[in-house]
Amino acid sequence: MKFKGRVVPAVGGLVVQRQMKVDGAWTLKASTTTKPNGRYRFTIKKAVPAGAQYEYRVVVLQNGTEIAASPSGIISIRK
């Protein structure tokens, strides 16, 4: 599964974290940096059972300080 987006205004080198809610707390699952056009991408390779639901969000950091966070979204796994 691909998980991608873009930071606006476009800034390269920002840290982007993909976080998943686990037992009510946000947990870091992966981290990457933005390209000069502000784009980022994560690939989720883990096989999960049909019917599973996960809540994700993306957090953007600049020099270690959170500067933006997406609304959370639910991903439901289908067959």
mmCIF file of the N, C-alpha and C atoms, coordinates in Angstrom:
data_MODEL
# 
_entry.id   MODEL 
# 
loop_
_atom_site.group_PDB 
_atom_site.id 
_atom_site.type_symbol 
_atom_site.label_atom_id 
_atom_site.label_alt_id 
_atom_site.label_comp_id 
_atom_site.label_asym_id 
_atom_site.label_entity_id 
_atom_site.label_seq_id 
_atom_site.pdbx_PDB_ins_code 
_atom_site.Cartn_x 
_atom_site.Cartn_y 
_atom_site.Cartn_z 
_atom_site.occupancy 
_atom_site.B_iso_or_equiv 
_atom_site.pdbx_formal_charge 
_atom_site.auth_seq_id 
_atom_site.auth_comp_id 
_atom_site.auth_asym_id 
_atom_site.auth_atom_id 
_atom_site.pdbx_PDB_model_num 
ATOM 1   N N  . MET A 1 1  ? 0.850   -1.160 0.000  1.00 0.00 ? 1  MET A N  1 
ATOM 2   C CA . MET A 1 1  ? 0.000   0.000  0.000  1.00 0.00 ? 1  MET A CA 1 
ATOM 3   C C  . MET A 1 1  ? 0.902   1.231  0.000  1.00 0.00 ? 1  MET A C  1 
ATOM 4   N N  . LYS A 1 2  ? 0.559   2.201  -0.809 1.00 0.00 ? 2  LYS A N  1 
ATOM 5   C CA . LYS A 1 2  ? 1.291   3.469  -0.871 1.00 0.00 ? 2  LYS A CA 1 
ATOM 6   C C  . LYS A 1 2  ? 0.568   4.512  -0.027 1.00 0.00 ? 2  LYS A C  1 
ATOM 7   N N  . PHE A 1 3  ? 1.339   5.295  0.657  1.00 0.00 ? 3  PHE A N  1 
ATOM 8   C CA . PHE A 1 3  ? 0.845   6.356  1.522  1.00 0.00 ? 3  PHE A CA 1 
ATOM 9   C C  . PHE A 1 3  ? 1.656   7.574  1.118  1.00 0.00 ? 3  PHE A C  1 
ATOM 10  N N  . LYS A 1 4  ? 1.053   8.545  0.408  1.00 0.00 ? 4  LYS A N  1 
ATOM 11  C CA . LYS A 1 4  ? 1.834   9.660  -0.102 1.00 0.00 ? 4  LYS A CA 1 
ATOM 12  C C  . LYS A 1 4  ? 1.090   10.968 0.051  1.00 0.00 ? 4  LYS A C  1 
ATOM 13  N N  . GLY A 1 5  ? 1.863   12.067 -0.029 1.00 0.00 ? 5  GLY A N  1 
ATOM 14  C CA . GLY A 1 5  ? 1.260   13.378 0.107  1.00 0.00 ? 5  GLY A CA 1 
ATOM 15  C C  . GLY A 1 5  ? 2.246   14.461 -0.259 1.00 0.00 ? 5  GLY A C  1 
ATOM 16  N N  . ARG A 1 6  ? 1.865   15.694 0.040  1.00 0.00 ? 6  ARG A N  1 
ATOM 17  C CA . ARG A 1 6  ? 2.697   16.844 -0.295 1.00 0.00 ? 6  ARG A CA 1 
ATOM 18  C C  . ARG A 1 6  ? 2.522   17.920 0.765  1.00 0.00 ? 6  ARG A C  1 
ATOM 19  N N  . VAL A 1 7  ? 3.624   18.538 1.139  1.00 0.00 ? 7  VAL A N  1 
ATOM 20  C CA . VAL A 1 7  ? 3.620   19.653 2.081  1.00 0.00 ? 7  VAL A CA 1 
ATOM 21  C C  . VAL A 1 7  ? 3.511   20.940 1.263  1.00 0.00 ? 7  VAL A C  1 
ATOM 22  N N  . VAL A 1 8  ? 2.576   21.821 1.658  1.00 0.00 ? 8  VAL A N  1 
ATOM 23  C CA . VAL A 1 8  ? 2.373   23.092 0.972  1.00 0.00 ? 8  VAL A CA 1 
ATOM 24  C C  . VAL A 1 8  ? 2.516   24.209 1.988  1.00 0.00 ? 8  VAL A C  1 
ATOM 25  N N  . PRO A 1 9  ? 3.345   25.235 1.737  1.00 0.00 ? 9  PRO A N  1 
ATOM 26  C CA . PRO A 1 9  ? 4.152   25.434 0.541  1.00 0.00 ? 9  PRO A CA 1 
ATOM 27  C C  . PRO A 1 9  ? 5.268   24.391 0.457  1.00 0.00 ? 9  PRO A C  1 
ATOM 28  N N  . ALA A 1 10 ? 5.706   24.112 -0.771 1.00 0.00 ? 10 ALA A N  1 
ATOM 29  C CA . ALA A 1 10 ? 6.712   23.084 -1.022 1.00 0.00 ? 10 ALA A CA 1 
ATOM 30  C C  . ALA A 1 10 ? 8.035   23.450 -0.354 1.00 0.00 ? 10 ALA A C  1 
ATOM 31  N N  . VAL A 1 11 ? 8.502   22.557 0.499  1.00 0.00 ? 11 VAL A N  1 
ATOM 32  C CA . VAL A 1 11 ? 9.785   22.719 1.183  1.00 0.00 ? 11 VAL A CA 1 
ATOM 33  C C  . VAL A 1 11 ? 10.456  21.361 1.208  1.00 0.00 ? 11 VAL A C  1 
ATOM 34  N N  . GLY A 1 12 ? 11.697  21.291 0.764  1.00 0.00 ? 12 GLY A N  1 
ATOM 35  C CA . GLY A 1 12 ? 12.436  20.040 0.824  1.00 0.00 ? 12 GLY A CA 1 
ATOM 36  C C  . GLY A 1 12 ? 13.143  19.887 2.155  1.00 0.00 ? 12 GLY A C  1 
ATOM 37  N N  . GLY A 1 13 ? 13.384  18.633 2.540  1.00 0.00 ? 13 GLY A N  1 
ATOM 38  C CA . GLY A 1 13 ? 14.164  18.348 3.737  1.00 0.00 ? 13 GLY A CA 1 
ATOM 39  C C  . GLY A 1 13 ? 13.408  18.359 5.047  1.00 0.00 ? 13 GLY A C  1 
ATOM 40  N N  . LEU A 1 14 ? 12.086  18.539 5.015  1.00 0.00 ? 14 LEU A N  1 
ATOM 41  C CA . LEU A 1 14 ? 11.311  18.467 6.252  1.00 0.00 ? 14 LEU A CA 1 
ATOM 42  C C  . LEU A 1 14 ? 11.141  17.002 6.640  1.00 0.00 ? 14 LEU A C  1 
ATOM 43  N N  . VAL A 1 15 ? 11.093  16.714 7.927  1.00 0.00 ? 15 VAL A N  1 
ATOM 44  C CA . VAL A 1 15 ? 10.860  15.355 8.406  1.00 0.00 ? 15 VAL A CA 1 
ATOM 45  C C  . VAL A 1 15 ? 9.358   15.111 8.450  1.00 0.00 ? 15 VAL A C  1 
ATOM 46  N N  . VAL A 1 16 ? 8.930   14.000 7.865  1.00 0.00 ? 16 VAL A N  1 
ATOM 47  C CA . VAL A 1 16 ? 7.522   13.611 7.866  1.00 0.00 ? 16 VAL A CA 1 
ATOM 48  C C  . VAL A 1 16 ? 7.415   12.269 8.580  1.00 0.00 ? 16 VAL A C  1 
ATOM 49  N N  . GLN A 1 17 ? 6.560   12.209 9.578  1.00 0.00 ? 17 GLN A N  1 
ATOM 50  C CA . GLN A 1 17 ? 6.342   10.975 10.328 1.00 0.00 ? 17 GLN A CA 1 
ATOM 51  C C  . GLN A 1 17 ? 4.968   10.408 10.005 1.00 0.00 ? 17 GLN A C  1 
ATOM 52  N N  . ARG A 1 18 ? 4.920   9.095  9.772  1.00 0.00 ? 18 ARG A N  1 
ATOM 53  C CA . ARG A 1 18 ? 3.645   8.386  9.647  1.00 0.00 ? 18 ARG A CA 1 
ATOM 54  C C  . ARG A 1 18 ? 3.386   7.768  11.010 1.00 0.00 ? 18 ARG A C  1 
ATOM 55  N N  . GLN A 1 19 ? 2.295   8.171  11.649 1.00 0.00 ? 19 GLN A N  1 
ATOM 56  C CA . GLN A 1 19 ? 1.970   7.692  12.984 1.00 0.00 ? 19 GLN A CA 1 
ATOM 57  C C  . GLN A 1 19 ? 0.670   6.898  12.942 1.00 0.00 ? 19 GLN A C  1 
ATOM 58  N N  . MET A 1 20 ? 0.590   5.871  13.793 1.00 0.00 ? 20 MET A N  1 
ATOM 59  C CA . MET A 1 20 ? -0.601  5.045  13.903 1.00 0.00 ? 20 MET A CA 1 
ATOM 60  C C  . MET A 1 20 ? -1.056  5.055  15.355 1.00 0.00 ? 20 MET A C  1 
ATOM 61  N N  . LYS A 1 21 ? -2.358  5.115  15.566 1.00 0.00 ? 21 LYS A N  1 
ATOM 62  C CA . LYS A 1 21 ? -2.878  5.100  16.931 1.00 0.00 ? 21 LYS A CA 1 
ATOM 63  C C  . LYS A 1 21 ? -2.895  3.661  17.437 1.00 0.00 ? 21 LYS A C  1 
ATOM 64  N N  . VAL A 1 22 ? -2.192  3.439  18.557 1.00 0.00 ? 22 VAL A N  1 
ATOM 65  C CA . VAL A 1 22 ? -2.097  2.123  19.184 1.00 0.00 ? 22 VAL A CA 1 
ATOM 66  C C  . VAL A 1 22 ? -2.485  2.291  20.647 1.00 0.00 ? 22 VAL A C  1 
ATOM 67  N N  . ASP A 1 23 ? -3.528  1.583  21.066 1.00 0.00 ? 23 ASP A N  1 
ATOM 68  C CA . ASP A 1 23 ? -4.009  1.668  22.453 1.00 0.00 ? 23 ASP A CA 1 
ATOM 69  C C  . ASP A 1 23 ? -4.236  3.110  22.893 1.00 0.00 ? 23 ASP A C  1 
ATOM 70  N N  . GLY A 1 24 ? -4.786  3.937  21.983 1.00 0.00 ? 24 GLY A N  1 
ATOM 71  C CA . GLY A 1 24 ? -5.139  5.312  22.307 1.00 0.00 ? 24 GLY A CA 1 
ATOM 72  C C  . GLY A 1 24 ? -4.018  6.321  22.225 1.00 0.00 ? 24 GLY A C  1 
ATOM 73  N N  . ALA A 1 25 ? -2.800  5.894  21.858 1.00 0.00 ? 25 ALA A N  1 
ATOM 74  C CA . ALA A 1 25 ? -1.661  6.814  21.773 1.00 0.00 ? 25 ALA A CA 1 
ATOM 75  C C  . ALA A 1 25 ? -1.059  6.767  20.370 1.00 0.00 ? 25 ALA A C  1 
ATOM 76  N N  . TRP A 1 26 ? -0.598  7.915  19.877 1.00 0.00 ? 26 TRP A N  1 
ATOM 77  C CA . TRP A 1 26 ? 0.058   7.967  18.571 1.00 0.00 ? 26 TRP A CA 1 
ATOM 78  C C  . TRP A 1 26 ? 1.453   7.370  18.666 1.00 0.00 ? 26 TRP A C  1 
ATOM 79  N N  . THR A 1 27 ? 1.750   6.438  17.751 1.00 0.00 ? 27 THR A N  1 
ATOM 80  C CA . THR A 1 27 ? 3.015   5.712  17.733 1.00 0.00 ? 27 THR A CA 1 
ATOM 81  C C  . THR A 1 27 ? 3.687   5.911  16.384 1.00 0.00 ? 27 THR A C  1 
ATOM 82  N N  . LEU A 1 28 ? 4.971   6.257  16.395 1.00 0.00 ? 28 LEU A N  1 
ATOM 83  C CA . LEU A 1 28 ? 5.737   6.436  15.166 1.00 0.00 ? 28 LEU A CA 1 
ATOM 84  C C  . LEU A 1 28 ? 5.906   5.102  14.466 1.00 0.00 ? 28 LEU A C  1 
ATOM 85  N N  . LYS A 1 29 ? 5.506   5.039  13.194 1.00 0.00 ? 29 LYS A N  1 
ATOM 86  C CA . LYS A 1 29 ? 5.649   3.814  12.408 1.00 0.00 ? 29 LYS A CA 1 
ATOM 87  C C  . LYS A 1 29 ? 6.720   3.955  11.337 1.00 0.00 ? 29 LYS A C  1 
ATOM 88  N N  . ALA A 1 30 ? 6.926   5.152  10.807 1.00 0.00 ? 30 ALA A N  1 
ATOM 89  C CA . ALA A 1 30 ? 7.944   5.377  9.778  1.00 0.00 ? 30 ALA A CA 1 
ATOM 90  C C  . ALA A 1 30 ? 8.219   6.866  9.686  1.00 0.00 ? 30 ALA A C  1 
ATOM 91  N N  . SER A 1 31 ? 9.408   7.189  9.160  1.00 0.00 ? 31 SER A N  1 
ATOM 92  C CA . SER A 1 31 ? 9.812   8.573  9.004  1.00 0.00 ? 31 SER A CA 1 
ATOM 93  C C  . SER A 1 31 ? 10.532  8.732  7.666  1.00 0.00 ? 31 SER A C  1 
ATOM 94  N N  . THR A 1 32 ? 10.341  9.882  7.017  1.00 0.00 ? 32 THR A N  1 
ATOM 95  C CA . THR A 1 32 ? 11.014  10.182 5.755  1.00 0.00 ? 32 THR A CA 1 
ATOM 96  C C  . THR A 1 32 ? 11.221  11.689 5.694  1.00 0.00 ? 32 THR A C  1 
ATOM 97  N N  . THR A 1 33 ? 11.810  12.170 4.614  1.00 0.00 ? 33 THR A N  1 
ATOM 98  C CA . THR A 1 33 ? 11.956  13.615 4.411  1.00 0.00 ? 33 THR A CA 1 
ATOM 99  C C  . THR A 1 33 ? 11.295  14.012 3.100  1.00 0.00 ? 33 THR A C  1 
ATOM 100 N N  . THR A 1 34 ? 10.883  15.275 3.035  1.00 0.00 ? 34 THR A N  1 
ATOM 101 C CA . THR A 1 34 ? 10.251  15.773 1.822  1.00 0.00 ? 34 THR A CA 1 
ATOM 102 C C  . THR A 1 34 ? 11.285  16.023 0.737  1.00 0.00 ? 34 THR A C  1 
ATOM 103 N N  . LYS A 1 35 ? 10.853  15.852 -0.496 1.00 0.00 ? 35 LYS A N  1 
ATOM 104 C CA . LYS A 1 35 ? 11.669  16.191 -1.663 1.00 0.00 ? 35 LYS A CA 1 
ATOM 105 C C  . LYS A 1 35 ? 11.559  17.706 -1.870 1.00 0.00 ? 35 LYS A C  1 
ATOM 106 N N  . PRO A 1 36 ? 12.393  18.296 -2.756 1.00 0.00 ? 36 PRO A N  1 
ATOM 107 C CA . PRO A 1 36 ? 12.314  19.756 -2.969 1.00 0.00 ? 36 PRO A CA 1 
ATOM 108 C C  . PRO A 1 36 ? 10.919  20.257 -3.371 1.00 0.00 ? 36 PRO A C  1 
ATOM 109 N N  . ASN A 1 37 ? 10.108  19.397 -4.008 1.00 0.00 ? 37 ASN A N  1 
ATOM 110 C CA . ASN A 1 37 ? 8.749   19.805 -4.392 1.00 0.00 ? 37 ASN A CA 1 
ATOM 111 C C  . ASN A 1 37 ? 7.738   19.594 -3.259 1.00 0.00 ? 37 ASN A C  1 
ATOM 112 N N  . GLY A 1 38 ? 8.205   19.209 -2.070 1.00 0.00 ? 38 GLY A N  1 
ATOM 113 C CA . GLY A 1 38 ? 7.339   19.026 -0.907 1.00 0.00 ? 38 GLY A CA 1 
ATOM 114 C C  . GLY A 1 38 ? 6.693   17.657 -0.804 1.00 0.00 ? 38 GLY A C  1 
ATOM 115 N N  . ARG A 1 39 ? 6.948   16.789 -1.767 1.00 0.00 ? 39 ARG A N  1 
ATOM 116 C CA . ARG A 1 39 ? 6.302   15.463 -1.771 1.00 0.00 ? 39 ARG A CA 1 
ATOM 117 C C  . ARG A 1 39 ? 7.035   14.477 -0.860 1.00 0.00 ? 39 ARG A C  1 
ATOM 118 N N  . TYR A 1 40 ? 6.235   13.536 -0.338 1.00 0.00 ? 40 TYR A N  1 
ATOM 119 C CA . TYR A 1 40 ? 6.773   12.444 0.477  1.00 0.00 ? 40 TYR A CA 1 
ATOM 120 C C  . TYR A 1 40 ? 5.993   11.183 0.158  1.00 0.00 ? 40 TYR A C  1 
ATOM 121 N N  . ARG A 1 41 ? 6.562   10.030 0.526  1.00 0.00 ? 41 ARG A N  1 
ATOM 122 C CA . ARG A 1 41 ? 5.900   8.750  0.255  1.00 0.00 ? 41 ARG A CA 1 
ATOM 123 C C  . ARG A 1 41 ? 6.341   7.716  1.278  1.00 0.00 ? 41 ARG A C  1 
ATOM 124 N N  . PHE A 1 42 ? 5.374   6.907  1.695  1.00 0.00 ? 42 PHE A N  1 
ATOM 125 C CA . PHE A 1 42 ? 5.635   5.742  2.535  1.00 0.00 ? 42 PHE A CA 1 
ATOM 126 C C  . PHE A 1 42 ? 5.061   4.524  1.827  1.00 0.00 ? 42 PHE A C  1 
ATOM 127 N N  . THR A 1 43 ? 5.706   3.386  1.979  1.00 0.00 ? 43 THR A N  1 
ATOM 128 C CA . THR A 1 43 ? 5.168   2.124  1.501  1.00 0.00 ? 43 THR A CA 1 
ATOM 129 C C  . THR A 1 43 ? 4.921   1.247  2.714  1.00 0.00 ? 43 THR A C  1 
ATOM 130 N N  . ILE A 1 44 ? 3.703   0.745  2.833  1.00 0.00 ? 44 ILE A N  1 
ATOM 131 C CA . ILE A 1 44 ? 3.353   -0.147 3.933  1.00 0.00 ? 44 ILE A CA 1 
ATOM 132 C C  . ILE A 1 44 ? 3.344   -1.555 3.362  1.00 0.00 ? 44 ILE A C  1 
ATOM 133 N N  . LYS A 1 45 ? 4.294   -2.378 3.797  1.00 0.00 ? 45 LYS A N  1 
ATOM 134 C CA . LYS A 1 45 ? 4.471   -3.713 3.238  1.00 0.00 ? 45 LYS A CA 1 
ATOM 135 C C  . LYS A 1 45 ? 3.852   -4.815 4.084  1.00 0.00 ? 45 LYS A C  1 
ATOM 136 N N  . LYS A 1 46 ? 3.571   -4.547 5.331  1.00 0.00 ? 46 LYS A N  1 
ATOM 137 C CA . LYS A 1 46 ? 3.093   -5.579 6.241  1.00 0.00 ? 46 LYS A CA 1 
ATOM 138 C C  . LYS A 1 46 ? 1.736   -6.121 5.812  1.00 0.00 ? 46 LYS A C  1 
ATOM 139 N N  . ALA A 1 47 ? 1.632   -7.421 5.698  1.00 0.00 ? 47 ALA A N  1 
ATOM 140 C CA . ALA A 1 47 ? 0.350   -8.052 5.390  1.00 0.00 ? 47 ALA A CA 1 
ATOM 141 C C  . ALA A 1 47 ? -0.533  -7.999 6.632  1.00 0.00 ? 47 ALA A C  1 
ATOM 142 N N  . VAL A 1 48 ? -1.781  -7.635 6.435  1.00 0.00 ? 48 VAL A N  1 
ATOM 143 C CA . VAL A 1 48 ? -2.717  -7.540 7.555  1.00 0.00 ? 48 VAL A CA 1 
ATOM 144 C C  . VAL A 1 48 ? -3.997  -8.289 7.194  1.00 0.00 ? 48 VAL A C  1 
ATOM 145 N N  . PRO A 1 49 ? -4.719  -8.744 8.187  1.00 0.00 ? 49 PRO A N  1 
ATOM 146 C CA . PRO A 1 49 ? -5.934  -9.519 7.905  1.00 0.00 ? 49 PRO A CA 1 
ATOM 147 C C  . PRO A 1 49 ? -7.065  -8.643 7.356  1.00 0.00 ? 49 PRO A C  1 
ATOM 148 N N  . ALA A 1 50 ? -7.883  -9.238 6.507  1.00 0.00 ? 50 ALA A N  1 
ATOM 149 C CA . ALA A 1 50 ? -9.069  -8.547 6.002  1.00 0.00 ? 50 ALA A CA 1 
ATOM 150 C C  . ALA A 1 50 ? -9.948  -8.157 7.188  1.00 0.00 ? 50 ALA A C  1 
ATOM 151 N N  . GLY A 1 51 ? -10.531 -6.966 7.116  1.00 0.00 ? 51 GLY A N  1 
ATOM 152 C CA . GLY A 1 51 ? -11.385 -6.474 8.184  1.00 0.00 ? 51 GLY A CA 1 
ATOM 153 C C  . GLY A 1 51 ? -10.666 -5.633 9.225  1.00 0.00 ? 51 GLY A C  1 
ATOM 154 N N  . ALA A 1 52 ? -9.336  -5.637 9.207  1.00 0.00 ? 52 ALA A N  1 
ATOM 155 C CA . ALA A 1 52 ? -8.579  -4.832 10.176 1.00 0.00 ? 52 ALA A CA 1 
ATOM 156 C C  . ALA A 1 52 ? -8.764  -3.345 9.864  1.00 0.00 ? 52 ALA A C  1 
ATOM 157 N N  . GLN A 1 53 ? -8.734  -2.518 10.901 1.00 0.00 ? 53 GLN A N  1 
ATOM 158 C CA . GLN A 1 53 ? -8.825  -1.069 10.737 1.00 0.00 ? 53 GLN A CA 1 
ATOM 159 C C  . GLN A 1 53 ? -7.688  -0.413 11.498 1.00 0.00 ? 53 GLN A C  1 
ATOM 160 N N  . TYR A 1 54 ? -7.097  0.604  10.868 1.00 0.00 ? 54 TYR A N  1 
ATOM 161 C CA . TYR A 1 54 ? -5.985  1.324  11.471 1.00 0.00 ? 54 TYR A CA 1 
ATOM 162 C C  . TYR A 1 54 ? -6.241  2.816  11.345 1.00 0.00 ? 54 TYR A C  1 
ATOM 163 N N  . GLU A 1 55 ? -5.869  3.567  12.379 1.00 0.00 ? 55 GLU A N  1 
ATOM 164 C CA . GLU A 1 55 ? -6.004  5.025  12.346 1.00 0.00 ? 55 GLU A CA 1 
ATOM 165 C C  . GLU A 1 55 ? -4.606  5.626  12.196 1.00 0.00 ? 55 GLU A C  1 
ATOM 166 N N  . TYR A 1 56 ? -4.425  6.408  11.131 1.00 0.00 ? 56 TYR A N  1 
ATOM 167 C CA . TYR A 1 56 ? -3.131  7.015  10.824 1.00 0.00 ? 56 TYR A CA 1 
ATOM 168 C C  . TYR A 1 56 ? -3.234  8.531  10.809 1.00 0.00 ? 56 TYR A C  1 
ATOM 169 N N  . ARG A 1 57 ? -2.089  9.174  10.950 1.00 0.00 ? 57 ARG A N  1 
ATOM 170 C CA . ARG A 1 57 ? -1.946  10.602 10.690 1.00 0.00 ? 57 ARG A CA 1 
ATOM 171 C C  . ARG A 1 57 ? -0.503  10.851 10.255 1.00 0.00 ? 57 ARG A C  1 
ATOM 172 N N  . VAL A 1 58 ? -0.259  12.030 9.697  1.00 0.00 ? 58 VAL A N  1 
ATOM 173 C CA . VAL A 1 58 ? 1.076   12.440 9.279  1.00 0.00 ? 58 VAL A CA 1 
ATOM 174 C C  . VAL A 1 58 ? 1.423   13.697 10.057 1.00 0.00 ? 58 VAL A C  1 
ATOM 175 N N  . VAL A 1 59 ? 2.650   13.730 10.599 1.00 0.00 ? 59 VAL A N  1 
ATOM 176 C CA . VAL A 1 59 ? 3.146   14.882 11.339 1.00 0.00 ? 59 VAL A CA 1 
ATOM 177 C C  . VAL A 1 59 ? 4.399   15.390 10.630 1.00 0.00 ? 59 VAL A C  1 
ATOM 178 N N  . VAL A 1 60 ? 4.496   16.717 10.460 1.00 0.00 ? 60 VAL A N  1 
ATOM 179 C CA . VAL A 1 60 ? 5.644   17.329 9.784  1.00 0.00 ? 60 VAL A CA 1 
ATOM 180 C C  . VAL A 1 60 ? 6.463   18.090 10.821 1.00 0.00 ? 60 VAL A C  1 
ATOM 181 N N  . LEU A 1 61 ? 7.779   17.844 10.788 1.00 0.00 ? 61 LEU A N  1 
ATOM 182 C CA . LEU A 1 61 ? 8.705   18.479 11.730 1.00 0.00 ? 61 LEU A CA 1 
ATOM 183 C C  . LEU A 1 61 ? 9.743   19.316 10.982 1.00 0.00 ? 61 LEU A C  1 
ATOM 184 N N  . GLN A 1 62 ? 10.099  20.447 11.564 1.00 0.00 ? 62 GLN A N  1 
ATOM 185 C CA . GLN A 1 62 ? 11.192  21.268 11.045 1.00 0.00 ? 62 GLN A CA 1 
ATOM 186 C C  . GLN A 1 62 ? 12.123  21.560 12.208 1.00 0.00 ? 62 GLN A C  1 
ATOM 187 N N  . ASN A 1 63 ? 13.367  21.125 12.075 1.00 0.00 ? 63 ASN A N  1 
ATOM 188 C CA . ASN A 1 63 ? 14.352  21.282 13.144 1.00 0.00 ? 63 ASN A CA 1 
ATOM 189 C C  . ASN A 1 63 ? 13.846  20.692 14.467 1.00 0.00 ? 63 ASN A C  1 
ATOM 190 N N  . GLY A 1 64 ? 13.139  19.554 14.390 1.00 0.00 ? 64 GLY A N  1 
ATOM 191 C CA . GLY A 1 64 ? 12.664  18.856 15.581 1.00 0.00 ? 64 GLY A CA 1 
ATOM 192 C C  . GLY A 1 64 ? 11.379  19.390 16.178 1.00 0.00 ? 64 GLY A C  1 
ATOM 193 N N  . THR A 1 65 ? 10.812  20.456 15.589 1.00 0.00 ? 65 THR A N  1 
ATOM 194 C CA . THR A 1 65 ? 9.582   21.042 16.097 1.00 0.00 ? 65 THR A CA 1 
ATOM 195 C C  . THR A 1 65 ? 8.420   20.715 15.162 1.00 0.00 ? 65 THR A C  1 
ATOM 196 N N  . GLU A 1 66 ? 7.305   20.245 15.726 1.00 0.00 ? 66 GLU A N  1 
ATOM 197 C CA . GLU A 1 66 ? 6.131   19.950 14.916 1.00 0.00 ? 66 GLU A CA 1 
ATOM 198 C C  . GLU A 1 66 ? 5.574   21.241 14.343 1.00 0.00 ? 66 GLU A C  1 
ATOM 199 N N  . ILE A 1 67 ? 5.434   21.274 13.000 1.00 0.00 ? 67 ILE A N  1 
ATOM 200 C CA . ILE A 1 67 ? 4.892   22.465 12.351 1.00 0.00 ? 67 ILE A CA 1 
ATOM 201 C C  . ILE A 1 67 ? 3.537   22.201 11.689 1.00 0.00 ? 67 ILE A C  1 
ATOM 202 N N  . ALA A 1 68 ? 3.176   20.937 11.539 1.00 0.00 ? 68 ALA A N  1 
ATOM 203 C CA . ALA A 1 68 ? 1.882   20.601 10.942 1.00 0.00 ? 68 ALA A CA 1 
ATOM 204 C C  . ALA A 1 68 ? 1.529   19.157 11.261 1.00 0.00 ? 68 ALA A C  1 
ATOM 205 N N  . ALA A 1 69 ? 0.232   18.891 11.266 1.00 0.00 ? 69 ALA A N  1 
ATOM 206 C CA . ALA A 1 69 ? -0.259  17.523 11.437 1.00 0.00 ? 69 ALA A CA 1 
ATOM 207 C C  . ALA A 1 69 ? -1.533  17.381 10.617 1.00 0.00 ? 69 ALA A C  1 
ATOM 208 N N  . SER A 1 70 ? -1.660  16.256 9.961  1.00 0.00 ? 70 SER A N  1 
ATOM 209 C CA . SER A 1 70 ? -2.874  16.001 9.186  1.00 0.00 ? 70 SER A CA 1 
ATOM 210 C C  . SER A 1 70 ? -3.990  15.568 10.134 1.00 0.00 ? 70 SER A C  1 
ATOM 211 N N  . PRO A 1 71 ? -5.234  15.674 9.671  1.00 0.00 ? 71 PRO A N  1 
ATOM 212 C CA . PRO A 1 71 ? -6.299  15.037 10.432 1.00 0.00 ? 71 PRO A CA 1 
ATOM 213 C C  . PRO A 1 71 ? -6.067  13.528 10.386 1.00 0.00 ? 71 PRO A C  1 
ATOM 214 N N  . SER A 1 72 ? -6.551  12.813 11.376 1.00 0.00 ? 72 SER A N  1 
ATOM 215 C CA . SER A 1 72 ? -6.390  11.363 11.328 1.00 0.00 ? 72 SER A CA 1 
ATOM 216 C C  . SER A 1 72 ? -7.392  10.765 10.347 1.00 0.00 ? 72 SER A C  1 
ATOM 217 N N  . GLY A 1 73 ? -7.032  9.593  9.835  1.00 0.00 ? 73 GLY A N  1 
ATOM 218 C CA . GLY A 1 73 ? -7.894  8.889  8.901  1.00 0.00 ? 73 GLY A CA 1 
ATOM 219 C C  . GLY A 1 73 ? -7.891  7.405  9.211  1.00 0.00 ? 73 GLY A C  1 
ATOM 220 N N  . ILE A 1 74 ? -8.998  6.745  8.932  1.00 0.00 ? 74 ILE A N  1 
ATOM 221 C CA . ILE A 1 74 ? -9.120  5.316  9.165  1.00 0.00 ? 74 ILE A CA 1 
ATOM 222 C C  . ILE A 1 74 ? -8.877  4.572  7.861  1.00 0.00 ? 74 ILE A C  1 
ATOM 223 N N  . ILE A 1 75 ? -8.031  3.573  7.917  1.00 0.00 ? 75 ILE A N  1 
ATOM 224 C CA . ILE A 1 75 ? -7.790  2.699  6.777  1.00 0.00 ? 75 ILE A CA 1 
ATOM 225 C C  . ILE A 1 75 ? -8.389  1.343  7.135  1.00 0.00 ? 75 ILE A C  1 
ATOM 226 N N  . SER A 1 76 ? -9.298  0.872  6.280  1.00 0.00 ? 76 SER A N  1 
ATOM 227 C CA . SER A 1 76 ? -9.938  -0.434 6.474  1.00 0.00 ? 76 SER A CA 1 
ATOM 228 C C  . SER A 1 76 ? -9.392  -1.397 5.424  1.00 0.00 ? 76 SER A C  1 
ATOM 229 N N  . ILE A 1 77 ? -8.964  -2.568 5.837  1.00 0.00 ? 77 ILE A N  1 
ATOM 230 C CA . ILE A 1 77 ? -8.395  -3.570 4.943  1.00 0.00 ? 77 ILE A CA 1 
ATOM 231 C C  . ILE A 1 77 ? -9.527  -4.443 4.411  1.00 0.00 ? 77 ILE A C  1 
ATOM 232 N N  . ARG A 1 78 ? -9.595  -4.538 3.093  1.00 0.00 ? 78 ARG A N  1 
ATOM 233 C CA . ARG A 1 78 ? -10.589 -5.400 2.455  1.00 0.00 ? 78 ARG A CA 1 
ATOM 234 C C  . ARG A 1 78 ? -9.881  -6.611 1.868  1.00 0.00 ? 78 ARG A C  1 
ATOM 235 N N  . LYS A 1 79 ? -10.654 -7.593 1.490  1.00 0.00 ? 79 LYS A N  1 
ATOM 236 C CA . LYS A 1 79 ? -10.092 -8.810 0.874  1.00 0.00 ? 79 LYS A CA 1 
ATOM 237 C C  . LYS A 1 79 ? -9.385  -8.482 -0.413 1.00 0.00 ? 79 LYS A C  1 
# 
